[in-house]
Amino acid sequence: MSMQAIVYFFHITGLAIWLGSLIIFALQLQQMRHYADQQETLLPSLTKLVKWLLNPSAFIVLVSGVALILQMGLMGTTKPFYLNYMEQFGGVVILLSMIVLFIQARGIQKSLAKSQTSKHHLQAKARNFAISMIGSTVLILSVVLVVSMKLV
Ligand code: HEM
């Protein structure tokens, strides 16, 4: 197996875990609205998973993407539109999503640690968390669509 195949494997696997987690976590946060007592059990585990699974897999997509560009000798060359879109727009989406979700996860963890935080306040934070996840999903899917169509 070539080095490029391994890096490519990481790019696709990272993408699968990242996108899959975003969709499942957003759905779980929506579900939580109907079961208020889940705030104490679901939110701590979800925020941990964002930090230790979701964001790391997004980072793997970024690092493996840069490695692929270097390995394929595409650095500084004229690339088809879909590659430029993936590299530039995709790269920004990865960084933005990681930063926003990290800040939101930390905010929720801090609220959970305070005993006087109201359920209503936590619910609002959880909703914003879910909105960021759905936003990230839509932006990622736009990259997947452009790459699928191989727009030049
Ligand atoms: C939202 C972020 C991203 C998504 C959804 C994504 C998705 C994909 C997909 C589905 C492929 C397989 C299609 C193919 O091989 O033609 C791919 C390949 C590739 N990706 Fe990404 N990617 C993302 C970010 C990046 C970034 C940030 C870079 C570079 C800095 C990058 C560089 C590449 C390269 C060089 C290939 C191989 C292209 C080829 O074989 O023609 N990707 N990506």
Residues whose N, C-alpha, C, O or C-beta is under 5 A from the ligand:
A	BS01	HEM	V61 L62 G65 V66 L68 I69 M86 E87 G90 G91 V93 I140 V143 V144 V147
